[in-house]
Amino acid sequence: MRVLLTLLFAFSLFGCGEKQECTEQADCADGFICAQSGSCVQQSCSSSLDCPIQTWCNNESAQCEAGCLNDRDCLPTESCDQEQQQCVAPGCRDTVLDCNFGEFCDSVSGRCVPAGGFYCAQCETSEDCGSSNNWCVRLGGSSQTYCGVDCSGGQGCPQGYTCGRVRTTGDVTVAYQCFAPCWEYE
């Protein structure tokens, strides 16, 4: 009986589908808001927290709309382009996390770029590696020798490479080089 009375009240307020006109929130029933259009509309959200991911709450219409107002409206792997109100996949931010083997993250362009140069280049002598600070070394169980690239000054290595030390037989460190298991990528 209570539900029936509530429905009758709602129908009397809104005239069986006709929009109720309003000038302030008090003119509208519970669950409805007074929109800028001057009519009461059913409220589906009061904040973006009430909306599905990749949507936002339009406070004027109290409806969830596609897009975003901030990063919280997007998937964790996306950010909000607030000017366009669209969720977008950001470019790379970190070489290790965002790039493929042999690439660096160019934070200015947001793109992963090939390292190029002498990384994993086959060599016979260190002179084949382009710089007096790059060494031709044999890694692990490989019979082939590859260029290491100098990282002694704290330079970063591309994705998949590690800055490691080159030692002599007497365990004296003579250089730091970016190394990778190059034979696995031939």
ABEGO torsion letter per residue (X at the ends): XAAAAAAAAAAAAAGGGBBBBBABAAABBBGBBBBAAGBBBBBABABAAABBBGBBBBAAAGBBBBEBABAAABBAABBBBAAAGBBBBBBBABAAAABBBGBBBBAAAGBBBBAEEABGBBBABAAAAGBAABBBBBBEABABBBBBBBAAAGBBBBBGBBBBBBBBAAGBBABBBBBBBAAAAX
